[in-house]
């Protein structure tokens, strides 16, 4: 596992005036759900063999022996109970990415819960709301890159878009070996890796391919459609270190949701998303044939991940590939259907944060020069309008994710946002309406495990 673990917060100095020793008195998190569950699920995390393509196999970690893990699907507002049994030879947890659960259910080891020992169980219970496309994954070390993830779909009771059929599309980067952090920066004096597979000034694991729904391009999944249907695709970037560009040959996509939250429908021919982001898109099945869904790495040189859209009337043959993208989705195109409560006007508290590589020879990523867990918490008070302004002084992108809250970025409501490299800047605003300790971090797993995280901590 990586050298950095999500351990007890050290070196806290506080952010609020008058907080004494810097600790401040923490606000009690909201209560966990005690109602009888509408849906109960048992998940076992264990090692097993996956076969992402013919004559290709490797040992992975999985939930219920499936890769990706089994789809969890519930109605908006339902109480979901998941009992996790840990059959791994390592501690683990589950984080419910994007769902603003009560703090004790968030699955961050030694921040919201004790990690689950080998042979032990832990039950997560929470109300599944709001509706949207989410996913669940381990939040211990580099376990996400060993295969511990699966989709979580919370269905709308009143969808704002019409569709006849839907598919969940999980893109991922395929690592057959055990993941580990570089022992040093792995970088030359100019900050570049040199050779193929590098992320412009960073190190990317030696991925052997890119996956859609756990399958390599040699064995792509097929999505069957009928002419005249409206097809909803729920795209999830469950990759650990890859920014993907997505296209569907022969069809325009109408993006309807960003990170699970509904947006005014916008027509595009492609979109880019970082680790942890999700987009829902609808296509009109009006172009019979066999067509490729393609997800290529913007920061690697592996062949694109592929799936196939096949009409019932198609006569077979090789799928047609997408043409060059000319109308790519931009964050500025996203207009949330409803506003985020509590973030109008000027903020009550603002943090200006710098994202950068750590100094020295070790592989370290920092926020304001501090590497988690030896990093000060960002302390806030309940009901505040909080603004975080980020400046990226590294040459690589950082998909930044806030636990327990949605935030506003431009006119969109999201929970994960890419901060571009080379002094890129992004501002997010959120309402402090979910007390507890919440992780705020880069969702590039290797940046997180090398320190690019802070705890957002509620105090009185």
Secondary structure as UniProt FT lines:
FT   TURN            17..18
FT   TURN            20..23
FT   STRAND          39..53
FT   TURN            54..55
FT   STRAND          56..63
FT   TURN            64..65
FT   STRAND          69..75
FT   TURN            76..77
FT   STRAND          79..86
FT   STRAND          95..97
FT   HELIX           103..105
FT   TURN            110..112
FT   TURN            118..119
FT   STRAND          121..127
FT   STRAND          132..137
FT   TURN            141..142
FT   HELIX           143..146
FT   STRAND          149..155
FT   STRAND          165..174
FT   TURN            189..190
FT   TURN            196..197
FT   STRAND          209..212
FT   TURN            213..214
FT   HELIX           217..219
FT   STRAND          222..225
FT   TURN            227..228
FT   STRAND          230..237
FT   STRAND          244..248
FT   TURN            249..250
FT   STRAND          253..258
FT   TURN            259..260
FT   STRAND          261..268
FT   STRAND          270..273
FT   TURN            275..276
FT   STRAND          278..284
FT   STRAND          290..297
FT   TURN            298..299
FT   STRAND          305..311
FT   TURN            312..313
FT   HELIX           331..333
FT   TURN            341..342
FT   STRAND          349..357
FT   STRAND          365..367
FT   TURN            368..369
FT   TURN            372..373
FT   STRAND          378..380
FT   TURN            382..383
FT   STRAND          385..392
FT   STRAND          398..402
FT   TURN            403..404
FT   STRAND          407..409
FT   TURN            410..411
FT   STRAND          412..414
FT   STRAND          416..419
FT   TURN            421..423
FT   STRAND          424..431
FT   STRAND          437..442
FT   HELIX           445..449
FT   TURN            450..451
FT   STRAND          453..459
//
